[in-house]
Amino acid sequence: MDPDAAQQLRSHGGDPSGLHGEQITREHAASADLILTMTRGQRDELIRRYPFAMQRTFTMSEFAMLAENQSMVGNSPKEVILQSARGRAQVRLSAADDVPDPIDASAKVHQSVGNQIVDLVLRIVRSLAD
């Protein structure tokens, strides 16, 4: 793991030891209740590769926006995901909504990306927990 990314994880209460990346497989896509990507390009590529997972695949920003609207009616997490997929056309995403990849960037960029991810995760968790 990139040292700056590991530092961000630690600063937000995580433990980077033992973490490693791996490519998503058909099995991952088939078994996941929800698939969140950092960018629209990643989302589109996953949907192209695994169209059966389209109803469960979103960018983090997209799902945060959609789920916040769905959670207000007290739906279960599964229903929030389903309703979010149905309402996908309500959200217009731009490059500004993508979470940038901080690889080879400064510690300040890593901090900004880390804060953006934490904000999105908290919004999503609140939406699914309501």
N, C-alpha and C positions, 0 to 999 in steps of 0.2 A: 504494500500500500504506500502511496506517495506520503512522505513525511508530513507535508502540510495538511493533507486530507486527514491523516491519522490524528494530527494535533486538533483539528476541528472536531473530529469525532470525540476525542477526550474532553474537549472544552464544553461539549454538550452532554456529557455524562456517559458516553459510549466507551467501549473497549475495542481497539483495533486489532488486538492480538489474535492471530489465527484467521483473520479475514482474508479472503481471496476472491477475485472475480471469476465468473464463468459465464459462458454463453448460454442463453436460454435455449432449451430444447423443446421438442414437441411434447415430451412428457411434462416438463415444467408448465407449458402453456395449457395443456389439457387438465392439469390438476389444480391450477391456481384459481382462486375465487376472484381475484383482482390482480391485474398487471398494470403497474405504473411505470411510465418512462419519463426521462428527463426532457425529451424534445419531441416535437411533432414528427420529425424524420424517423426517430426510433420507433414511435408508435406506429407510423405508417408501414415501416418495414416489418414489424412484428405482425401486423394485421395481414400484410401481403403474404408472409410466410405461413401464418396460422390463422386463416380466416375464421375458423371455428371459435376463436377467442376474441373476436371483434367486440362482442357485447361486454367484455370484461377488461378491455385494454384502453387506457387513457394516458394522457400526459398527467403529471402531478398537478399542474395548474388547472387543466381542464377538469379533472375529477374534483379538485377542491371547490371550484366554482359551482359545478353541477351538484355535488353532494350537499353543499351548504343549503341549496334550494330544496333538495329532497328531504333532508333530515328534519326540517321544520314541521313536517307532518307526522313525526314519530314513527317512521318506517324502520324495519329491521335493516341491518347492514346489507343483507342480500337484496332486499327491496330497493334500498338506496342505490345500489349498483345497477340494478335493472332499470329503474326510473332514470338514472343518469344516462344510461345508454340510449334510452328513448328520447331524452331531451338534448342529446348531443348537438343538434342543429341550433340550439339556443345560444351556444357559446362560439364566439368568433375569436380564434387565437391568432396571435402574431408572433414574430420572432422574440418580442419582448417577454412573452409568456414562457418561452423555453428556459430551462435551467442550463446555464452554460457549463461546458466541460472545462474545469480549471487546470487540466493537465499542463504541466510546464509553465503555469502562471505563478504570480507572486503569492506570498502568504496573505496579502490583503485581498486578492481575488478569491483565494480559498475561503477566507473568512466571510466574504460577501455571499458566496455560493452556499456555504454552510448555513448561514443565517436564513437564506432563501429556502433551503430544504427544510430546516426546522420549522419555519413559518408554515410551509405547505403541509408538512406532516401533522402539525398540531391542528390545523384547520380540518384535515381529513379525519383525524382521530375523533375530534369533537363531533363531526358530522355523523360518523358511524356509531358513536357511543350514545347519541341522543335517543 
